[in-house]
Amino acid sequence: MMRRLAPILIVLMLAIAAGCDGGNDEASTQPPPPATTSETGKAALERGVRSALSENAQNRKKRGVRVRMLDNTREILSLNLDPSYVRATAIVLDKQRVQPSGRNGRPLGRATKLNERARYELRRLGQTDQFVVWRVVLLR
C-alpha cells in the first residue's frame, strides 16, 4: 500500500509547490528595467530570491496537506540572476521525511524519505528587490 501511496504523495507535493504556474500571457506595456545594477544591488536581489524560496516552503506547510512533515532540509545548490535582473533560476535540493495521514490524523503506513531536486524559476516584482516563485520543475 505504501509503495502505491508514495508516488501519489510526491505528485501532490509537487503540485502544491508549483502553486499558480502562470499569470496572464499579455505582453508587458512597460520596458524592462535597465540592466545596470551595482554589486550591492545584485546581492540585494539574490537575498530577494532566497527570501522567495523560503516563503514558498512556508506556504506549502500552511496549506494543510495531509502529509505530516517530520524533517525538511532545503539546500540551494545554485542561484543564477538573469542579466536583465528580472528573472532568476535556482536549483534546490529538498530532503524531506514525511508521514502520510488519514482524515482523522492517524498515520497511514511508515514515514517516507523524499529527495526532491527542482529548478525554481522566479520573477522580480517591479523595481523592488522581491521575487516570486513563478514555476517549479522537478529534475531527475
N, C-alpha and C positions, 0 to 999 in steps of 0.2 A: 504494500500500500504506500509506504513512504517513498519508494523509488518512483512511483507514478505521480506522487504529490510534489516532489522536489522540482521537476521542470515547470509545473504549473505555478509554483510559488516564485520561481525565478522570473518567469514571464510577467507575472503580476507585479513584482517589484520593479522590473524594468519599465513597465508601462507607467507606473506611478512616478518613477524617476524621470521619465521623458516629459511628463507634465503636458503642457499645452504646446505641442510642436507646431507653432505657426505664428500667426499674426496675419495681417492682410497681405495680399500679393500685389498691392498697388505700388507704383514707383514713388519714391520719396520726392517731395517737392523742394526740399532744402538740399543745397550742395553739401557734400561730405566735409567734415572739419579739416582744416589744414593738417598735413602730416608732420608738422614740426612740433615736437614736444621735447622738453628738456629731459635730462636723465632722471631728475627727481619726479617729473611728471610721469615718466614711464614707470617708475617704482610705485607711484600712487595708483596708476592704472592696474598694475599687477596685484596690488593689495585689493583693489576693487574686484578683480576676477576671483581671487581666493575667497573673498567675502561672499560672493555669489554662489560659489561652490559649497561653502559651509551652510548658507541659508537653504540651499536645495536639499542638503542632507537633513536639516532640521524639519523641513516641510514634509518629507516622507514620514518622519516619526509622528508628526501631528495629525496626519490623515487617519490614523487608527486602523491600519491594515491588520488583519487577523494573523499576523506573524509577530511573535514577540522577539525583539532584538536582544540577544544575550550579550553580544560583543560586536562592536563596529569600529574598525580601524580604517581610516582613509589616508592614502598617501598620494600626493600629486607627483607623478613621475616626470612630466614635462609641462611647460607652460609657454605658449608662443603668442605674442601680440602681433596682429596684422600691422604692416607698415602704416596703414591709414588710422590706426588706433581706434577703429570702430568695432572690430571683431577680435576674438581671441579663441584659441583652441588649447584644451588641456587634456592630457592623458592621465586618468585617475585609476588607481587600484583600490578597490574596496574589499577588505577581508571582513566577512561577517559570519557570525554564528547565530542562527535563528531557530526559534521553536514555533512550529505551526500550532494554532489553537482553534478550537471549535467556537461556535457562537456563545457557548456558556463560559468560555475562557479556559476550559480544561485542555491540557496538552494533547496533541494528536501525534503519536509516534515519538521518535527521538529528535534531538536537536540536529541541525544540518549545518555544515560549513559551506559557505559560498565565497568564491573568489571572483569578483566582477572586475573586469578591466574594461574601461569605457572611454570613448572620446567625447568630451563635452565641448559643444560649440556655444560660445557666449557672444552677446551683443551689448554694445555700450548704450547707456541711457542718455541720449542727447549729448550735452557738453560736460556732463558730470564724470566723476571717476567710478561710477557704479556700473556694474554689468548684470545682466540677467542670463540665466541658462536658457538657451534657445533650442538646442537639440542634444540628445544623448544617443550615442551609437555604441552598441556593445561590440567589443573587439574580442577576437579569439586568441 
